[in-house]
Amino acid sequence: MTDVVPVERITDKIYLLRGKKVLMDRDLAELYVVSTSALNKAVTRNIDRFPPDFMFRLTSEEFSDLKFHFGTSSWGGTRKLPRAFTEQGVAMLSSVLRSKRAIEVNIAIMRAFVKLREMLTTHKKLSQKLADLERRLEDHDEQFKIVFDAIRALMAPPEKPKRKIGFEVKEPKGRYGRRTKKKHS
């Protein structure tokens, strides 16, 4: 069975807010192929199903930080602060949004959350094994330290190059101060 939405597309939309992994109402509406207002109306009609650990509204500061992170234009004009849904809140959405698409998207989202947990667990286990191996081989040789440092550098997420602010004019450089010789015939 092919996924309705690729897992990578979902994991790119998962943010860490208030120490929880969440999906924003706007991103969920896009995945479900409904308007954000329709999604929020369905949630409002069933608000008792969404306690604070399932769904919360962003504060003005959180929202401005999020807008700053992605650029103001990508969020357009919103009149209300967006809602953030935790994994449990997304699962509860399947009972509120009853379309076949909603069910398929919820399954894909649950798989994305599971994949994220597996990746974090694998990374933690690998780091622990490397630390254990490093401790055991520490007494043998200083060369192993270089190898372990290289492996740790490879495990670290790549640093994104900083974008320059402003613009750069690219024009041919003038030949100031140099005189050209005139040929006499």
Contacts in CASP RR format, 6 or more apart in sequence:
PFRMAT RR
TARGET T0000
AUTHOR 0000-0000-0000
METHOD contacts of the structure
MODEL  1
MTDVVPVERITDKIYLLRGKKVLMDRDLAELYVVSTSALNKAVTRNIDRF
PPDFMFRLTSEEFSDLKFHFGTSSWGGTRKLPRAFTEQGVAMLSSVLRSK
RAIEVNIAIMRAFVKLREMLTTHKKLSQKLADLERRLEDHDEQFKIVFDA
IRALMAPPEKPKRKIGFEVKEPKGRYGRRTKKKHS
3 108 0 8 1.000
3 111 0 8 1.000
4 101 0 8 1.000
4 104 0 8 1.000
4 105 0 8 1.000
4 108 0 8 1.000
5 31 0 8 1.000
5 105 0 8 1.000
5 108 0 8 1.000
5 109 0 8 1.000
6 108 0 8 1.000
7 108 0 8 1.000
7 111 0 8 1.000
7 112 0 8 1.000
7 115 0 8 1.000
9 31 0 8 1.000
10 23 0 8 1.000
10 31 0 8 1.000
10 108 0 8 1.000
10 109 0 8 1.000
10 112 0 8 1.000
11 112 0 8 1.000
11 115 0 8 1.000
11 116 0 8 1.000
13 23 0 8 1.000
13 24 0 8 1.000
13 27 0 8 1.000
13 31 0 8 1.000
14 21 0 8 1.000
14 22 0 8 1.000
14 23 0 8 1.000
14 112 0 8 1.000
14 113 0 8 1.000
14 116 0 8 1.000
15 21 0 8 1.000
15 22 0 8 1.000
15 23 0 8 1.000
15 24 0 8 1.000
15 66 0 8 1.000
15 84 0 8 1.000
16 22 0 8 1.000
17 58 0 8 1.000
17 62 0 8 1.000
17 84 0 8 1.000
18 56 0 8 1.000
20 84 0 8 1.000
20 86 0 8 1.000
21 86 0 8 1.000
21 87 0 8 1.000
21 113 0 8 1.000
21 116 0 8 1.000
22 84 0 8 1.000
22 85 0 8 1.000
22 86 0 8 1.000
23 84 0 8 1.000
23 85 0 8 1.000
23 90 0 8 1.000
23 109 0 8 1.000
24 66 0 8 1.000
24 82 0 8 1.000
24 83 0 8 1.000
24 84 0 8 1.000
24 85 0 8 1.000
25 36 0 8 1.000
25 39 0 8 1.000
25 40 0 8 1.000
25 43 0 8 1.000
25 82 0 8 1.000
25 83 0 8 1.000
25 84 0 8 1.000
25 85 0 8 1.000
26 36 0 8 1.000
26 75 0 8 1.000
26 82 0 8 1.000
28 39 0 8 1.000
28 85 0 8 1.000
28 90 0 8 1.000
28 93 0 8 1.000
29 35 0 8 1.000
29 36 0 8 1.000
29 38 0 8 1.000
29 39 0 8 1.000
31 105 0 8 1.000
31 108 0 8 1.000
31 109 0 8 1.000
32 39 0 8 1.000
32 97 0 8 1.000
32 99 0 8 1.000
32 101 0 8 1.000
32 102 0 8 1.000
32 105 0 8 1.000
33 101 0 8 1.000
34 97 0 8 1.000
39 93 0 8 1.000
39 97 0 8 1.000
40 80 0 8 1.000
40 83 0 8 1.000
42 96 0 8 1.000
42 97 0 8 1.000
43 50 0 8 1.000
43 55 0 8 1.000
43 83 0 8 1.000
43 93 0 8 1.000
43 96 0 8 1.000
45 96 0 8 1.000
46 95 0 8 1.000
46 96 0 8 1.000
49 92 0 8 1.000
49 95 0 8 1.000
49 96 0 8 1.000
50 85 0 8 1.000
50 89 0 8 1.000
50 92 0 8 1.000
53 86 0 8 1.000
53 88 0 8 1.000
54 85 0 8 1.000
54 86 0 8 1.000
54 88 0 8 1.000
54 89 0 8 1.000
54 92 0 8 1.000
55 83 0 8 1.000
55 84 0 8 1.000
55 85 0 8 1.000
55 86 0 8 1.000
55 89 0 8 1.000
55 92 0 8 1.000
56 83 0 8 1.000
56 84 0 8 1.000
57 80 0 8 1.000
57 81 0 8 1.000
57 82 0 8 1.000
57 83 0 8 1.000
57 84 0 8 1.000
58 66 0 8 1.000
58 81 0 8 1.000
58 82 0 8 1.000
58 83 0 8 1.000
58 84 0 8 1.000
59 81 0 8 1.000
60 81 0 8 1.000
63 81 0 8 1.000
63 82 0 8 1.000
66 75 0 8 1.000
66 82 0 8 1.000
67 75 0 8 1.000
85 93 0 8 1.000
87 110 0 8 1.000
87 113 0 8 1.000
90 106 0 8 1.000
90 109 0 8 1.000
90 110 0 8 1.000
90 113 0 8 1.000
91 106 0 8 1.000
91 110 0 8 1.000
93 102 0 8 1.000
93 106 0 8 1.000
94 102 0 8 1.000
94 103 0 8 1.000
94 106 0 8 1.000
123 155 0 8 1.000
126 155 0 8 1.000
127 155 0 8 1.000
130 148 0 8 1.000
130 151 0 8 1.000
130 152 0 8 1.000
130 155 0 8 1.000
133 148 0 8 1.000
134 144 0 8 1.000
134 145 0 8 1.000
134 148 0 8 1.000
137 144 0 8 1.000
138 144 0 8 1.000
138 145 0 8 1.000
END
